[in-house]
Amino acid sequence: MPRKPRVSETIGTNENIIETVRTRLDFLRKSDRKVAEVVLEDPRRILHATVAETAEWAGVSQPTVIRFCTSIGCLGYQDFKLRLAQSLALGTPATHSVILPSDGPEAVAEKIFDYTITSLDWVRNRLDGQAIRKAVDILANAKRIEFFGFGASGIVARDAQQKFPLFDVPCGVEIDSHQQIMVASMLSPGDVLVVISNTAATTSLLDTAELARKRGAVVLGLVGMHGPLVEHCDHVVLVETLENTNIYTPTISRIAALAVIDILSTAVALRRGEEHVESFGEMKKHLSYLRTDDD
């Protein structure tokens, strides 16, 4: 499970403070939570409000408002308002993109784009560059790569499997637990198993990851949070996404993981050099013959 944020943590300058309030809401004191709810209800109103006005709207004391600001990592009320203005400038917060049963197609389109863009920005600001670099090192040196996942993660695994064979590396994908056990049992040193799971808690993936490690393969985890699977991986790339509890919003964990797969595959391609670029261009040329030519 994601760890409870420490109240002493200060936020980064690029962090969306509205989403910080949202994700820490359940960890706040009851009185601080009242301030948070007022902020989430109408963040633009807070931009022009005094401490006294915010306290009145929330039904709390002015010191409580100040304490709320520090509890989410800000230096004070003015710092909080500055971060709030920066977050609003980034675009519509994901908290304001909840799809309602009464929304028409136009509203649905706008909210899904807003939610996706905001959520991907959240992921980008939390992605560990060093973790990405090490993952690229592992994949670039693999003699064989297997991708395992279920459900939405299985879709990501399939997407990865159709990209990496372009780099002259045998690749496979398995989304069935029995097949995963069979493939993991046949891995050997130099092979890489990429296990993809947003929850990092899928039981069968724990077993196959451990089996692959016993066979001498390197296990690379692509996970959305710190779950049990992390302990069974040699290296992990954390793709932390906004909690998605609305039944109508897209599965942002899938979209974020697909973006990270693109990052990894592109970075590996750049490692291959000019010879690979020429081979890749030749492959593209052959594929073009499969398309119709209107000319």
N, C-alpha and C positions, 0 to 999 in steps of 0.2 A: 504494500500500500504506500501511497505517497506520504512522505514524512510531514508532520505538523510543522509549519514554518515558525522559526524562532522570532519572538517579538523584537529582538534586538537587531534583526537583519535590516539593513538599509537597502532600498531598491536601486537598481541600475538606472542610469539616465535614459536608456532606451526602453525601459519596461513600461508596459501599459498599466497605469495605476488603477484604472477601472477594473481590469481583469484581476489585478492583485487583490483589490477589495473583494471581488466576487469569490475568488478561490480561498480567501482567508476568512470568509464570513462566518463559517461554522466554528472557527477557533477563537473568535472574539468574545469578550465579556458581553453580558446581556445589554448593558447600557451602551457600550461601544457599537454593538450590532445595530442599535437604533440609528446611530449616525450613518453607518454603512448603508443601511436600507434607504435612507434619505438621499444619499449620494447616488446610489444605483437607480433610484426612481427618476431622478432628473439631474444628471451631473452638470448640465449647462447652467442651471440655476445657482449652483454652488460657486461657480466662477466669480459671480458678482456679489456674493453674500459675505457678511461679516461673521466672525465667530459667534456673536450673539444671535444673529439670525439663524445660522445653522443649528445652534443649540435649541432655539425655540421651535424650529420645524421638527427636530428630532425628539423634543420633549425631555432634554437632558441639560446638564449644567455646561457652562463654557469650558471648565477644566476637562470635562469628559470628551469634548470635541478635540481638544489638544491631545489628550491621551490616545484617542482613536488614531490621530495622525501619526503619532510616534509608534503606535502598535503595528502599523502596516509598513513601517520602514522610512517614514518621512521625518524631516528635521523639525517640523512644526506646521502650523496651519498655512502659512504663506508658501512654504515649500510644497505642501500638498496641493495647493491651488495651482502652482506652477506646473507640477507633474500632471495635474488634471487637464490643464490647457494643452499640454503636449500630447496627451493621450487622445483628446478629442480632435486634435489636428491630424492625427493618423487616420481618422475615419470613424465610421460608426462602430461603437463597441459591440462585441458579440452578445453582450447582455441585452442589447436593444434589437437583436435580430431574431428573437423568438417568433416562430411562425404560428399564427393563430388560425383556427378553423374557418374564420371569416375572411381570411386573406384571399385575394384574387391572384391569378397567374402573374400579373405584373409585380405585385407586392412580394410574392414568393420568390420570384427571380431576383429582385433587389435584395431581399433579406439573405438569401443563400449566398449571393456574391459578397455581401457585407460580412457575413459570418465566416466564410472561407478565407477572405483576404485578411481579416483581423486575426483569425486563428493561425494562419500561416506565418504572419508577422510575429506572433507569440512564439511559435516554434523556432523561427529563425534566430530570435534573440536569446534562445536558450540552448541552441545546438553547440556542442563542444567541438571546437575546431580540431583539437588534438585527437579526440576520439575518432573524428572523421578521417584524419590523416593516417592513424594507425590502421583503421579499417581498410583504407585504400592499399596500404602496404600489404596487408594480409591477402586481399583479393588479387592484387597484381602479381603475387608470387604463388598463387594457387595453381596446382596442376589439374584440379577438378573442383567444381563448385556445385553444391546441392542446396536448394532453397526449400524450406519447410514452413508451412503455415496453414491455418484453418480459417474458414469464413472470409471476412474482409482481408485478413492477413494472407489468406491463400491467394486472393486476387493480386496482392502485392508480390507474392512469391512468383506467380505466373508472369507478371510484368518483368520482374528481374531476370527470370530464366530466358526470356526472348531477347534480352539486351546483351547479356554477358557472353553468349556463344560467339558474338561478333568479334571478340578479342582472342580468338583461337584457343579458347578454354572450354573443354567439355562441361556442359551444365545440365542439371536436371532439376525437376520440381516435383514435389510430392505433397498432396493435400489429403491423403488417406493415411490413417494411423498405422495400419498394417504394412502398407508399402513403405512408410517412413522407417519402421523398424528394420525391414528387409534391407533397405538402402544403407541405413546407418551401420548395419552389421557388416557391410562390404567396403566401408571407407578405410583409408589407410593414411599413413603419414604423408603430408604434402597436400592432402585434400582439405577442403573447407566446407563446413556445414553452416549455412546461414539460417538461423531460427528466427521467425518473425512473429511477434505476439504483442499486442498493445497492453494486455494485462500482465504479461510475463508470469502467468500462473497456470497455463494449460498443462495439465498433468502429463499427457502423452509426450509433449515436447521436452519435459524434464527428463523423461526416460531415454528418449532418442538422443538428446544432447549428451547425456552421460555415456551412453553406449558409443557414440561417435568419438568422444574423448578417449575412451578406453582403447579404441582402435587406432589412436594416434592422430586423428584428424583435429584441426583447429575449429572450434565452435565460436561463431560470431553471432551475437544477439542483436536484433533490431527491435527494441522494446519501447513501450510508451510510459513505463513507470518501473520502479524498483520492486520487482516481485521475485518469487522463488527461482525463476528461470535464470536470473542473473548469476546466481551461485554456480550454475552448471555451464557457464560460458567462459571462454578464455578472454574474450573482449566484448564490450557492449557499447552500442551507440544508442543513447537515450533520445527518443523523439517525443518529448513531452508535449501534450496537446491540452487545449482547454477541455474541461469536463463537459461532456455532451449528454445532457439529461432530457432534452426535448425530443420527442419521438419523431418530429418532422424534419429536424435539421440533418444535414449530411453527416456521414461518418468521417469526421475530420481526421481521425487517426489513420484511416486508409489514405486520404489525400496527402497528408503529411509524410507518411511512409513512402508513398510513390515519389514524392519530391526528393526524399533522401536517396532513394534508389537511383534516380536520375543524377544526383550529385556524385554518388559513388561510381556509377558506370562512366560518367563523363571524365571524372578524375583518373580512373583506370585507363581510359582511352588515351588520355594525354601522356600517360607513362609509356605508351607503346611506340611512340616516335613516328618518323615520316614513313617508314615502310608500312606500318599498320594503316596510316592515313590513306596511302595509295591502294591498299587492298580493300579498305572500307569503301573508297570511291568506286572501285571496280564492282563491288557487290551492289552498290546503289545503282550503277549503270545497268546491271542485269535486271534488277527489280523494275526499273523504268520500262522495260520491254513488256511487262505484264499490264501496263496501263494503256487505256485507249488513247489514241492520238487524233484529236479533232482536226489537226492540220492535214 
